Amino acid sequence: MNKIAVLFSGKGTNFAHIVKTLHQKECEVVFALTNNPEAEGIAIAQAHGIPYGVVEPKNFDSREAYDATVVETLKRYNPDLTVLAGFMRILTPVFTEQVKAINLHPSLLPRHKGLNAIEKSYQDEYDEGGVSVHVVSSELDGGEVILQKKVAKQGFDFETYDSKIRAIEKEALIEAIVLVLNEGK
């Protein structure tokens, strides 16, 4: 069975969806890591008996030193794929050149890289927004797009649009994980 690691920073809703949908079915979540000791996603790992770690950036002198520790930690679990599910860190080549990873981003890349993508997407001139899952590279939200899902914006207030994006994020992430793992076979 393929092994994945999941990196998250906050509530862990996408992490929870991965566990519910794929863990012990399509793949095994062998490790979870967060940069935030207050992340609610830690409770998800605990509830499912998934080993987890907290690696805080404030304990490192540079982004590269931080990433080196994350890479070494991940190597102990030997995942076939690492999934960034709301991991709010810009990763350096120390990570991106050693770890096969995918990231979920809440816009139709290459539009709206970086923070506040849902807000930027809602306010832009296009009739639709959406989500992308892409290969993690050293360029912020710049790796090859694996798949995208679109949402029409007409007639939606921001809250409705935001909830539609968050719903399709979970679908897109699951589809992309399965796709990438099956390619690896």
C-alpha positions, 0 to 999 in steps of 0.5 A: 500500500502506498504511503503518504505524509500530510503537512498542515498548519491549521484546522486540518479539514483537508487532512481529516478528509484525506484520513476519512477518504483514503487512509487504510483504503487507497493508501496509508497516512504514515505521518503528519507534520505541522509548523503550528503547535496550536494546529487543530489538525493535531487532534485528527492525527491523535484520534486516528493513531497517526504519528505526527510531529511539530516543527516550529520555524521559530527554532531555526535560523533560516528557511533552509535549516527548517526545511532540512529538518522537515526533510529528515523527519519525513525520510524516517517515514519514507512516504511515496508522496507528501501532501501539503494540505493547508501548509502555510510555508514557502518551501526552499529547494532543500525541500522541493528537490528532495521530496515528491510533494503536491499542494492544494491551492484555492485558485485556477493557477497560474492566477492568484499565487500566494495568500488570499487567493480565494478573495483575489479570485472572487474579485477578478474579471473572470466568470469562474474561479476554482482550485488547483493541485500542483507539484511542489516546486521551488517557485511559489505555487508554480509547479506543474498543475496536476488537475483543476476544478472550476466554480462559476461565480455569477450570482454568488456572494463571497461567502457562498463562493468561498464555501463552494471553493472549500467543498471542491478543494477536498474532491480535487485533493483526493483525486490528485492523490489517487492520480499521482499514486497510481502513476507511480505504480 
